[in-house]
Amino acid sequence: MFGYRVPAPDEAMLISGGRRGLGGAPFRVVTGHGKFVIPFFRKTRFLSLAMCESEVTETCVTKQGISLHVRAVIAFKVGNDQESIINAGQRFLSDQEQMSVLTGRIFAGHLRAIIGSMTVEEIVTERQKLAAEVLDTSKVEMAKIGLIVDSLQIQSIDDGDTGYIAAMSAPHKAAIQRQAQIAQAQATQASAEAEQAAARKQAEYARQTAVVQAEYSAEVDRAQAQASQAGPLAQAHAQQEVLDAQTELAQRQAQLRQQQLVAEVVKPAEAEAERVRILAAAEAQRMKIQAEAAASYDRVALDRMLIDQLPQIVKEAAGGLAGANVNVLNGADGLGEIAAGLVSQGLTILDSVRQNLGGQDAGDRRPEENKGNGLLQLRSGKERTSDDGPVNMD
């Protein structure tokens, strides 16, 4: 767009004309964005903010009076703040190449001053300290011209033909060479020892190999001798093993046959015998139950028959008294006792018959056990005593 200007990312746009800039500067500073600039009335210039490099090669004299040739490299740039840009713009805007020249001269002066206060040993062994002191002393002066230093590197230090640095390093070189020689000697000795150890190992290996070969040969000879002598013995052992195997096989076959006979003959016979025994026991139990039932039935029938004949027995007993001369002393009570005695005799006869029949069934009673039971003896001229007095029976 006409009149609109934009600086590059590493540039600062300086606009002169119109109102003044920060701190009374004759221009305004624009960075990072664009701005309208009225043509013919405003003037625009650009100041580089990129990194620059300056190389310094200077001959310096140390504290000891020894001349050293020092080479250093400085990396610097214009500061990003407006004050640094204004300072650098006022000094280098028309000729920006002068920033490297002026920076080199500034650092050369500070480098001579710092080296003049140090010894060669300090300069050689403490280069970082030298660079830090140079940076610190030049920082204020560089800020005045709007520049900042990013780094300072001391690249080389040389004493020319004086040989001071070489002499200074001679003891170290000698020590290093001595250490190198010692290390070489140690390495040579270690190599020789390793070779000797290898030779000893090889000799030991050869000896062990010879011993093993001799033992192997002896073992082979013994094995061949045993093999030549062990032919018949091995055959006999083989035959014995065959016989043992056949014997074991025969024993196993006999055991199997015995088990087969037990399963096919003994077990069925035992089962059949058990079945017959169970059937016989059941049959005997059945017959016993039937016999008991029949005996019980016969006793019941006999009891019924005897009971039916009891009146007849009593009648016959009473008939025996028909022709007898009986004197009753106690009246009606005496007659009742006589009648009761006849009935008791009938029951005694019935019980005697039942016991005799029962003793014949059981087979363990004797006829003498029933002798106490009999008919009432009615004889004339005999006496029967009652509770109330004697009764004469003629």
C-alpha positions, 0 to 999 in steps of 0.5 A: 500500500502506498506510504505503508512501510514495514521493517524486516524481523532483524531490522529497526525502522527509523522515521525522521521528520515530524515529531521527535522520538524518545528522549529527544531523538531526531527520529522515531523507532519502529520494530516488529510492525508497519507504519504509514509514512507520508511521502516527501514529508517523512524519511525512512531508514533501516538499521540492522539488528542482526548478529555481527562478527569482529576479529581481533589480532593483537600483540600484547605484553604480559606482566612478565614482559613477554610479548604474546600474539593473541587472536580473538573473535567477538560476536555482537549486535545492536541492542533490542531496546529503543535506547540502544537502537537510537545510540547505534543509529546516531553513530552507525546509520550512515555507515553500518560497517563501522560497527565491526571496526570500532568493536575490534578496536575497543576490544583490542585496547581492553585485551592489551590492558587485561593481558598486561596484568596477567602472567603467561601461565595465567593467560595460557591456563585460564583463557576463560578468565581472560575472556570474562575480564575483557567482557566485563571491562568493555560492557559499559563502553559498548552499551554507550554506542548501542552494542551488546556482546554475545560472546568473546572467544580467545582462539590462539596465544603465541609467544613467537620465537621466545620459546617461553610457552614451549619451555613452560610446557617442557616439564609437562611434556617430559612427564608425559613422555616419561609416563608414556615410556612407563606405559609402553614398558608396562604394555611390553611387559604385560605383552611378554607375560601374556605370551609366556602365559599363553606358552605355558597354557599351550604346553599344559594343554599339550601335556593334558592332551597327551595324558588324555590320549594315553588314557584313551588308548589304554581304555580302548585296549582294555575294552578290546581285551574284555571284548575278546574274552567276554564273548562266551560269558556274554552269550551265557548271560544273554541265555540266562536273561532269556530263561529268566524272562521266560520263567517270569512270563510263565509265572504271569501266565499261571497267575492269569490262569488262576485268576481266570479259574477263580472268576469262571469256576470258584465264584459261580460255585460259591454263588450257587452254594449260597443260593442253595443255602438261602433256599434251604433255610427259607424252606426250613423256615416255611416248614417250621411255620407250617408245623407250628401253625398245625400244632397250634390248630391241633391243640385248639381242636383238642381243647375244644374237644376236652371242653365239650367232654368236661360235662360228661367227665363230671357226670361220670364222676358224680355217677360214681357217688351214686351208690356211696354212703356219704355223710355230710357234717356241715350241711349245705356247705359240705354239699357245695364242696363236694360239687366243687371237688367234682368239677375240680377233678374234671379240670385236673383231668383236662389239664393232665391230658393237655400237658401229656399231649404237649410233652409228646409234641416237644419231646422233652417232658417225662411222664413222671411230671404229670403223676401229681394230677389224677382222678379223685379217689372215691373209695368207701371207708376212706376219709376226705378232710375239708376245712370244716371237718372230716367226711366219711365216704363208704 
